Amino acid sequence: QVQLVESGGGSVQAGGSLRLSCAASGYTYSRNCMGWFRQAPGKEREGVASIYTGGGVTYYADSVKGRFTISHDSAKKTLILQMNSLKPEDTAMYYCAADWWAVGSDGTCYPDPGSPNYWGQGTQVTVSS
Protein backbone atom coordinates (compact mmCIF):
# COMPACT_ATOMS: atom_id res chain seq x y z
CA GLN A 1 0.00 0.00 0.00
CA VAL A 2 1.42 3.36 -1.07
CA GLN A 3 1.43 6.13 1.50
CA LEU A 4 2.59 9.72 1.05
CA VAL A 5 2.77 11.69 4.27
CA GLU A 6 3.44 15.44 4.16
CA SER A 7 4.85 17.56 6.98
CA GLY A 8 6.32 21.00 7.47
CA GLY A 9 3.37 23.27 6.80
CA GLY A 10 2.55 26.18 9.05
CA SER A 11 2.01 29.91 9.30
CA VAL A 12 4.64 32.45 8.33
CA GLN A 13 4.83 36.11 7.46
CA ALA A 14 5.41 37.27 3.93
CA GLY A 15 9.05 36.93 2.98
CA GLY A 16 9.54 33.94 5.24
CA SER A 17 10.43 30.34 4.43
CA LEU A 18 9.02 26.88 4.96
CA ARG A 19 10.30 23.43 4.10
CA LEU A 20 7.77 20.77 3.20
CA SER A 21 8.62 17.08 3.35
CA CYS A 22 6.83 14.07 1.91
CA ALA A 23 7.73 10.62 3.16
CA ALA A 24 6.88 7.86 0.70
CA SER A 25 6.29 4.29 1.75
CA GLY A 26 5.27 1.31 -0.34
CA TYR A 27 6.04 3.23 -3.53
CA THR A 28 8.10 1.49 -6.19
CA TYR A 29 8.78 4.57 -8.36
CA SER A 30 7.45 2.76 -11.40
CA ARG A 31 6.63 5.99 -13.25
CA ASN A 32 9.29 8.20 -11.66
CA CYS A 33 7.44 11.51 -11.45
CA MET A 34 6.74 13.14 -8.10
CA GLY A 35 5.60 16.62 -7.30
CA TRP A 36 3.84 19.19 -5.18
CA PHE A 37 0.42 20.63 -5.85
CA ARG A 38 -1.63 23.20 -4.00
CA GLN A 39 -5.24 24.22 -3.67
CA ALA A 40 -6.46 27.49 -2.23
CA PRO A 41 -10.07 27.94 -1.06
CA GLY A 42 -12.39 28.39 -4.01
CA LYS A 43 -9.68 27.61 -6.54
CA GLU A 44 -8.74 24.58 -8.55
CA ARG A 45 -5.79 22.41 -7.59
CA GLU A 46 -2.63 23.46 -9.44
CA GLY A 47 0.79 22.01 -9.99
CA VAL A 48 3.59 23.82 -8.17
CA ALA A 49 6.74 21.83 -8.84
CA SER A 50 7.72 18.39 -10.02
CA ILE A 51 10.78 16.21 -10.40
CA TYR A 52 11.78 13.21 -12.46
CA THR A 53 13.23 10.95 -9.78
CA GLY A 54 15.11 8.95 -12.38
CA GLY A 55 17.21 11.88 -13.51
CA GLY A 56 16.47 14.95 -11.43
CA VAL A 57 14.84 17.08 -14.12
CA THR A 58 12.63 19.64 -12.41
CA TYR A 59 9.68 21.76 -13.46
CA TYR A 60 8.23 24.81 -11.73
CA ALA A 61 5.09 26.81 -12.19
CA ASP A 62 5.87 30.38 -13.26
CA SER A 63 4.39 31.70 -10.02
CA VAL A 64 7.05 29.97 -7.90
CA LYS A 65 10.14 30.02 -10.14
CA GLY A 66 13.15 31.38 -8.34
CA ARG A 67 11.50 31.02 -4.93
CA PHE A 68 10.72 27.30 -4.55
CA THR A 69 13.09 24.36 -4.93
CA ILE A 70 12.03 20.74 -5.26
CA SER A 71 14.37 17.86 -4.47
CA HIS A 72 14.22 14.16 -3.87
CA ASP A 73 16.27 12.04 -1.48
CA SER A 74 16.13 8.57 -3.00
CA ALA A 75 17.80 6.92 0.00
CA LYS A 76 15.22 8.30 2.41
CA LYS A 77 12.38 8.16 -0.14
CA THR A 78 11.53 11.73 0.74
CA LEU A 79 10.36 14.57 -1.46
CA ILE A 80 11.24 18.09 -0.34
CA LEU A 81 9.86 21.49 -1.26
CA GLN A 82 11.92 24.42 -0.01
CA MET A 83 9.81 27.56 -0.16
CA ASN A 84 11.49 30.94 0.20
CA SER A 85 10.25 34.51 -0.17
CA LEU A 86 6.73 33.37 0.54
CA LYS A 87 3.83 35.56 -0.50
CA PRO A 88 0.25 35.72 0.79
CA GLU A 89 -0.89 34.26 -2.54
CA ASP A 90 1.08 31.10 -1.71
CA THR A 91 -1.48 30.34 1.02
CA ALA A 92 -3.05 26.97 0.23
CA MET A 93 -3.22 23.32 1.15
CA TYR A 94 -0.13 21.68 -0.30
CA TYR A 95 -0.25 18.09 -1.51
CA CYS A 96 2.51 15.65 -2.35
CA ALA A 97 1.74 13.41 -5.31
CA ALA A 98 3.46 10.62 -7.18
CA ASP A 99 3.39 8.15 -10.03
CA TRP A 100 2.92 9.60 -13.46
CA TRP A 101 4.91 9.52 -16.67
CA ALA A 102 7.47 12.04 -17.77
CA VAL A 103 7.22 13.32 -21.34
CA GLY A 104 9.67 14.54 -23.91
CA SER A 105 13.27 13.67 -24.54
CA ASP A 106 14.36 15.58 -21.43
CA GLY A 107 12.05 13.65 -19.13
CA THR A 108 9.90 16.54 -17.88
CA CYS A 109 7.22 15.73 -15.35
CA TYR A 110 4.50 18.28 -16.10
CA PRO A 111 2.41 18.61 -12.93
CA ASP A 112 -1.08 18.10 -14.31
CA PRO A 113 -3.41 17.48 -11.33
CA GLY A 114 -5.10 14.71 -13.32
CA SER A 115 -1.90 12.71 -13.75
CA PRO A 116 -0.71 11.37 -10.36
CA ASN A 117 -1.96 8.03 -9.10
CA TYR A 118 -1.08 8.67 -5.46
CA TRP A 119 -1.74 11.64 -3.20
CA GLY A 120 -0.88 12.65 0.33
CA GLN A 121 -3.39 14.10 2.76
CA GLY A 122 -2.06 17.63 2.47
CA THR A 123 -0.38 20.17 4.73
CA GLN A 124 -1.61 23.73 5.22
CA VAL A 125 0.60 26.70 4.39
CA THR A 126 -0.59 30.14 5.48
CA VAL A 127 1.32 33.30 4.60
CA SER A 128 0.26 36.54 6.24
CA SER A 129 1.05 40.02 4.94
C-alpha positions, -999 to +999 in steps of 0.1 A: +000+000+000+014+034-011+014+061+015+026+097+010+028+117+043+034+154+042+049+176+070+063+210+075+034+233+068+025+262+091+020+299+093+046+325+083+048+361+075+054+373+039+090+369+030+095+339+052+104+303+044+090+269+050+103+234+041+078+208+032+086+171+033+068+141+019+077+106+032+069+079+007+063+043+017+053+013-003+060+032-035+081+015-062+088+046-084+074+028-114+066+060-132+093+082-117+074+115-114+067+131-081+056+166-073+038+192-052+004+206-059-016+232-040-052+242-037-065+275-022-101+279-011-124+284-040-097+276-065-087+246-086-058+224-076-026+235-094+008+220-100+036+238-082+067+218-088+077+184-100+108+162-104+118+132-125+132+110-098+151+090-124+172+119-135+165+150-114+148+171-141+126+196-124+097+218-135+082+248-117+051+268-122+059+304-133+044+317-100+071+300-079+101+300-101+132+314-083+115+310-049+107+273-046+131+244-049+120+207-053+144+179-045+142+142-039+163+120-015+161+086-030+178+069+000+152+083+024+124+082-001+115+117+007+104+146-015+112+181-003+099+215-013+119+244+000+098+276-002+115+309+002+103+345-002+067+334+005+038+356-005+003+357+008-009+343-025+011+311-017-015+303+010-031+270+002-032+233+012-001+217-003-002+181-015+025+156-023+017+134-053+035+106-072+034+082-100+029+096-135+049+095-167+075+120-178+072+133-213+097+145-239+133+137-245+144+156-214+120+136-191+099+165-179+072+157-154+045+183-161+024+186-129-011+181-143-034+175-113-051+147-133-019+127-137-007+114-104-020+080-091-011+087-055-017+116-032-009+126+003-034+141+028-021+176+025-004+202+047-016+237+052+006+267+044-006+301+055+013+333+046+003+365+062+010+400+049 
